[in-house]
């Protein structure tokens, strides 16, 4: 094994350890939040695509957890930012942690992937670019990935919070 290979492997292990640490800090923060709000939920941690991923899942109906999702995921987005801040406070590093509650983000990802694929198919059929509705950064990223997987390219245009995806012909 060469020195560069050893270094790359060590760097990868360090990154994984750092992301696992972020997940642990986030889980502790969220457990405290659930206790304060008197809500039941289990916390699941993972590392996905070079970022910590933390999910709050419910054994019961999950209706209580819907309060933490809010309308169109607004409360979820705010909780994700607060959780990232809690991680930053502990580590001193900016976190790209992703939070999901009651499967909301996973379901949304599937819907957005389908939207991106459909928009790409429309562009392929008509040769005309398609402008989508304004989306959050997370939503735009999922659509961009789906468009790329369909073999086309896309761009984000506009200013937050009205930033949107444009799917472009090949």
Secondary structure, DSSP 8 states (H G I E B T S, - for coil): --HHHHHHHHHHHHHHHHHHHHHHHHHHHHHHHHHHHT---EEEEEEETTEEEEEEE-SS--HHHHHHH-GGGHHHHHHHHHHHHHHHHHHSS----EEEETTHHHHHHHHHHHHHHHHHHHHHHH-S-EEEEE--HHHHHHHHHHHHHTT-EEEEES-TTS-EEEEE--
